[in-house]
Amino acid sequence: MSIAQEQSEFDVVLLPPADEQPRKINLVVVSSVALSFISFWRAAAIVLNDMASTVYYIGGISEQAIGKAAPWFVLAVMLFAYAVRAVYVESCTMFTRGGVYRVVKEAMGGPLAKLSVSALMFDYVLTGPISAVSAGQYLVGMFGNLLALPPFHWQINADVHPELVKLLSMLIAIGITLYFWRINIIGIHESSAKAMRIMQLTTIMGVIVIAWAGMTLAMRPELQHLPPVRPVLTGESKGWLLNFPRIVGLFGIVIAFGHTLLAMSGEESLAQVYREIEAPKVPNLLKAGAVIALYSLVLTAIVTFFAVMIIPDAERIKTIFDPATGVIVRESAKYTDNLISGLVMHLLGPQWLRLTLQAFVVFVGFLILSGAVNTSIVGSNGVLNRLAEDGILTPWFLHPQARFGTTHRLINIVCILQLLTIVASMGDVYTLGEAYAFGVIWSFVFKTLAMVILRFKDKSKREYEVPLNVRVGRGAGRIDLPIGITIIFLILFSTAMINLFTKKVATLWGIGFTIGFLAVFLVCEQISHRLRRGGHHEHLEQFNEKVTDYATPQSLGLMHPQPVLVAIRNPKSMRALDRVLRETDTMRKDIVAITCKVLPPLTPGITPEELKVNDNDREVLTRVVNLAEEAGKRVFPLVIPTNNPLYAIAAAARDLNAAEVVLGASEKSAADVQLEQFALAWGMAAAEGAASHPLKIRIVGEKEELAYEL
């Protein structure tokens, strides 16, 4: 399972009453993805599928705004990204589902949380179009190079026919978006395994390009000149500050930094994927963060430097200076929007070999950029589902698609917005990039400010803290001054404020979009509140149901022999499951969480309705899911309709060949009485079927624990 899932889906196996003989039940079996967890490598791959894709377009966008100094600012942004990532790591250790909405709501309340998620939605909606259009630019650029060869000699590139290239890129982007719209409607999500394969191909591509570019520089001394450090702003990149007194010094550096900041887009994916990282969660999260930081720094920064040093200026970007006004204007050239292709085509070596490498670069770019399109759709859907969980969106938005069961209305809304954005931009990558930066920077600002406030509001011990903290005082009066995280916030906030005045497109689009989405959220929240008649909204996970005749390792999908069975029923008392999750290595032993759906006395038989998971069951299973996510360990939920819970649990232990059964201490019976009752149930179950080995039974209480081997 990957971050691509917009709603939690779990296999819940229901069994017929244990006091009946197993019989075939003619109900529809619905398949779904069971709750599972991934390694830090796969988690890093998922985030990098979003973040590393910026290497394909950040160089052209940033140089068009600030000139040949762009690589230095890309390098600065990638270094600063590690500091921002530390903020996300700290928030993840506090909240397993620690996206912007949850963190801002905890720190500053619901209204600002809805405002922050509105800006985040602008980020997600723009991610798809800029990635899809960029993929189109690379495809058109590659075929343009092929058509320029004999016998055609056709010149189809951004230098000769810029509008045609933009039109073709726009059509390709529309096709990519429609494809992933259909994929998400069907419910086929990108897996972590696919993300891993894409990053493996990207790594191979990056190593080849960097090594070959290094050899080219070594053999051509005239190219061995680093780009200038001083940014040169255009009239457009100065925005509404064009007529401001001369922009110099730190002020100009902040402007240039703001025009490059979208190089670290994708950080929010780390918060979304944290819930899927396997145990030990925090150490694996830190490893994933380190991999992401090193990978993006090396790939994005180095490739951008090589592109500026090797590609001729005239083919990389057009620069026009008006001496009358003193204003610099930059326009797209042949390789502005497909910079890596331009880098490859200017390396030393035969043309056929360079064309072959370009084809590989375009193929890998198409995969990773298309993956970013899919991530944007699913990420948007996931964020909106979090709002629905909190009772802000009405049930209408969550209406399942009749055939596939996906939240098709949310997917339709997101994809329509993305298609409108692609058409409105007319395939202009620079315009999309400038607008995209609005959602990126403001989601960072809200997130970081919320984490600063939580340092004072929630003084509980963190498993990880952003460095640079000063502790003043002792005991109850101690104050922790979060110097490091405050500095990060001030850098982000100052950059965001400067961007408001220098990025006209981003400011107009971003503010309009954010206000529009905020208004929709506020109206939907009022409608949802009325539908609940003012009652409290309690989120319950949605589960797919698969009915089977009786418990077997195959029907549950167990991966290891002799599982541990944990009986649960009260969602407010999960002591037994919490204990088992902390003790059990799920790489060697499976955990089966059993909840008994107790039937009324004298029930003559079971009906199809009683084989469905009701809200009471969902409340219990939702708590199971939350505990499993916090622990990062896989759990196999099992619901048994029965009028004899202890016997049902014993029969399941027999059929699954369980090594251990763990029960929570009863509020009505003493632990030794509870143990005696289960021993009788086990004796009955074992007599009906051959039990192959002894069974350990544990009664877990608040202060004591009783264990016995049957």
Beta strands, then each sheet from edge to edge (+ up, - down):
strand 1: 11-14
strand 2: 317-322
strand 3: 327-332
strand 4: 469-472
strand 5: 479-482
strand 6: 544-547
strand 7: 564-567
strand 8: 591-598
strand 9: 636-642
strand 10: 660-664
strand 11: 696-700
strand 12: 705-709
sheet 1: 6+ 1+ 9+ 8+ 7+ 10+ 11+ 12-
sheet 2: 2+ 3-
sheet 3: 4+ 5-
end
